[in-house]
Amino acid sequence: MAQPSSLPSQLTTLYREGTMPGSGSERQRMRYDFLVETYETERIKVLSVWSEFRDEDLTVRPHPGDPRGRSVREQMVHQCVSENLWFINMLAIDVGAPPLPKTETRLEFIQRYAEDSGKRLAALKVKDEAWWGSQTKFFDVSRSRAWVMVRRIAHTAHHRGQQIAMLRMLGRDLHSNYGPTADTGGLMQNHAPTIYAYDTVEALLAGESSGSAKRPLPGAAGKPVTERPDS
């Protein structure tokens, strides 16, 4: 397996829309840029969901008497550890940092994952088509790195969906993660808006570090919030 790539300081320079930085010049977009862009949006979706929890929620499980369901803290641990291992072992990208925060609070999980995923994003942005198309080990089979990245994104979305369900079980409001929610106005067909808690990771970190600066939510104003409200 290839050795993890180093992350030189210039990787912190993000590519402008339509181009990506190369060796002293900018190169044109490639067929796999959609994977980089998807990862970029997925990381803020993860962080946004985490920002909706409270510290007292971290020990909560889907069913309090059933240890098979991960607690909120265990979901955060799994996201950090699993993504770190996938990137090191399958994509040969090592950010050179411990995957978990020293103190496992909600805010420190947010800060740790934001920093590490930002470094991974910077590394992905300078990979070329040959790298994405090359084979790597996916557990006991060989797959392209592009294939692995699709599975990584799906893995993250799967666990994020579990956490969103837990937020509803806790009675929490929900900002948009993909589209409208019951708290942003209900159903898309009723022209409910998409309202994200924050526009950027930087804004999220600043807002959550100061308590919260999420956008206000209007609610559904009495309109149905599901397709079968009476079922």
C-alpha positions as a printed Julia matrix, in Angstrom:
231×3 Matrix{Float64}:
   0.0    0.0     0.0
   1.22   3.48   -0.8
   2.66   5.51    2.05
   0.5    8.37    3.37
   1.18  11.57    1.51
   2.61  14.56    3.35
   0.63  17.79    3.53
   2.84  20.72    2.52
   1.77  24.16    3.68
   0.69  25.26    0.2
  -2.2   22.78    0.39
  -3.98  25.23    2.63
  -4.46  27.41   -0.45
  -7.81  26.31   -1.84
  -8.5   26.16   -5.54
 -10.64  28.83   -7.14
 -13.91  27.72   -8.67
 -13.18  26.32  -12.11
  -9.48  25.69  -11.54
  -7.18  23.86   -9.18
  -3.67  24.8    -8.08
  -0.83  22.88   -9.67
   2.94  23.18   -9.68
   3.28  26.9   -10.16
   0.25  27.15  -12.44
  -3.45  26.43  -12.38
  -4.83  23.35  -14.1
  -8.32  22.79  -15.45
 -11.04  20.95  -13.62
 -11.11  17.17  -13.87
 -13.79  14.5   -13.91
 -13.4   13.73  -10.19
 -13.8   17.26   -8.89
 -17.39  16.48   -7.95
 -16.05  14.11   -5.29
 -13.86  16.83   -3.82
 -16.77  19.28   -3.86
 -19.09  16.72   -2.27
 -16.62  16.02    0.52
 -16.33  19.76    1.09
 -20.08  20.09    1.59
 -20.36  16.86    3.57
 -17.92  18.07    6.23
 -20.02  21.16    7.0
 -23.15  18.98    7.09
 -21.51  16.77    9.73
 -20.43  19.79   11.76
 -23.86  21.42   11.44
 -25.6   18.34   12.84
 -23.13  18.16   15.71
 -23.78  21.82   16.46
 -27.48  21.04   17.02
 -26.67  18.78   19.99
 -25.96  19.91   23.55
 -23.25  18.57   25.83
 -25.85  16.82   27.97
 -26.93  14.84   24.88
 -23.6   13.06   24.4
 -24.49  10.03   26.53
 -27.94   9.57   24.95
 -28.61   6.34   23.01
 -31.53   5.6    20.67
 -32.93   3.34   23.41
 -31.56   3.99   26.91
 -31.47   0.29   27.86
 -29.93  -1.01   24.64
 -26.13  -0.6    24.29
 -26.23  -1.76   20.66
 -27.25   1.71   19.53
 -24.38   4.2    19.55
 -24.64   7.18   21.86
 -24.18  10.67   20.43
 -20.6   10.69   21.75
 -19.91   7.29   20.18
 -21.23   8.58   16.84
 -18.79  11.5    17.0
 -15.93   9.2    17.99
 -16.78   6.81   15.16
 -16.87   9.6    12.58
 -13.48  10.94   13.63
 -11.73   7.57   13.99
 -13.3    5.85   11.0
 -12.62   8.71    8.59
  -9.04   9.0     9.8
  -8.42   5.27    9.22
 -10.05   5.26    5.78
  -7.98   8.21    4.62
  -4.71   6.78    5.96
  -5.16   3.17    4.9
  -7.17   3.52    1.68
  -6.38   6.98    0.33
  -2.81   7.33    1.7
  -3.6   10.72    3.26
  -2.43  11.22    6.83
  -3.07  14.59    8.48
  -0.58  13.8    11.24
  -2.93  14.52   14.12
  -4.8   12.47   16.72
  -8.34  11.87   15.44
 -10.0   12.6    18.79
 -10.01  15.74   20.94
  -8.26  15.72   24.31
 -11.55  16.55   26.02
 -14.62  14.94   24.5
 -17.06  17.83   24.59
 -19.39  18.78   21.77
 -17.38  21.89   20.86
 -14.03  20.09   20.94
 -15.34  17.32   18.7
 -16.48  20.04   16.29
 -13.1   21.78   16.38
 -11.11  18.54   15.99
 -13.11  17.25   13.04
 -13.18  20.66   11.37
  -9.39  20.94   11.5
  -8.63  17.4    10.35
 -11.26  17.27    7.61
 -10.02  20.65    6.36
  -6.54  19.2     5.92
  -7.96  16.18    4.11
  -9.92  18.47    1.82
  -6.78  20.46    0.99
  -4.95  17.24    0.13
  -7.79  16.02   -2.1
  -7.88  19.29   -4.01
  -4.42  18.74   -5.52
  -4.89  15.1    -6.56
  -5.0   14.44  -10.3
  -7.12  12.04  -12.34
  -4.44   9.36  -12.31
  -4.48   9.32   -8.51
  -8.26   9.08   -8.33
  -8.37   6.29  -10.9
  -5.58   4.23   -9.35
  -6.3    1.11   -7.34
  -6.1    0.83   -3.57
  -7.05  -1.75   -0.97
 -10.61  -1.54    0.32
 -10.49  -3.98    3.21
  -9.92  -7.3     1.36
 -10.64  -6.17   -2.2
  -9.06  -3.79   -4.71
 -10.99  -0.68   -5.77
 -10.23   2.71   -7.31
  -9.72   5.64   -4.98
 -12.74   7.33   -6.56
 -14.86   4.29   -5.67
 -13.56   4.37   -2.1
 -14.42   8.07   -1.79
 -18.0    7.44   -2.91
 -18.31   4.78   -0.21
 -16.75   7.09    2.38
 -19.26   9.84    1.62
 -22.13   7.33    1.8
 -20.8    5.99    5.12
 -20.71   9.49    6.59
 -24.21  10.33    5.33
 -25.57   7.09    6.79
 -24.35   7.9    10.29
 -25.37  11.54    9.99
 -28.91  10.39    9.26
 -28.87   8.36   12.46
 -27.82  11.45   14.4
 -30.52  13.59   12.8
 -33.1   11.0    13.93
 -31.67  11.24   17.46
 -32.04  15.02   17.39
 -35.75  14.57   16.68
 -35.99  12.0    19.47
 -34.52  14.65   21.77
 -37.07  17.21   20.58
 -34.49  19.48   19.0
 -35.07  21.93   16.14
 -33.34  21.13   12.85
 -31.82  23.43   10.31
 -31.48  22.23    6.72
 -28.95  19.54    5.96
 -29.99  18.98    2.33
 -33.29  20.77    1.93
 -36.26  22.05    3.95
 -37.12  20.65    7.38
 -40.23  20.92    9.53
 -38.53  23.83   11.27
 -37.57  25.74    8.12
 -41.12  25.65    6.77
 -42.12  22.06    6.08
 -42.47  20.51    2.63
 -40.67  21.58   -0.53
 -43.96  21.47   -2.48
 -45.26  24.14   -0.12
 -42.24  26.26   -1.04
 -40.53  25.8     2.32
 -37.09  27.39    2.24
 -33.73  25.75    2.81
 -32.14  27.4     5.84
 -28.65  26.32    6.85
 -27.43  27.02   10.37
 -24.22  28.53    8.96
 -22.83  29.23    5.5
 -19.24  28.15    6.14
 -17.16  26.04    8.5
 -15.42  29.21    9.65
 -18.72  30.85   10.56
 -19.84  27.7    12.36
 -16.65  27.52   14.44
 -16.89  31.19   15.37
 -20.6   30.99   16.16
 -20.44  27.84   18.26
 -17.33  29.06   20.12
 -19.33  32.07   21.29
 -22.42  30.1    22.29
 -24.38  29.95   19.04
 -25.06  32.17   16.06
 -27.36  29.9    14.06
 -29.95  31.41   11.77
 -33.42  31.64   13.33
 -36.0   29.09   12.21
 -39.5   30.18   11.15
 -41.33  26.89   11.69
 -44.05  25.58    9.4
 -46.78  28.11   10.37
 -49.39  25.38   10.57
 -48.61  23.8     7.2
 -48.1   20.0     6.92
 -44.5   18.96    7.52
 -44.79  15.41    6.13
 -46.54  13.84    3.14
 -48.86  11.81    5.42
 -49.5   14.02    8.47
 -52.54  12.02    9.6
 -51.07   8.53    9.27
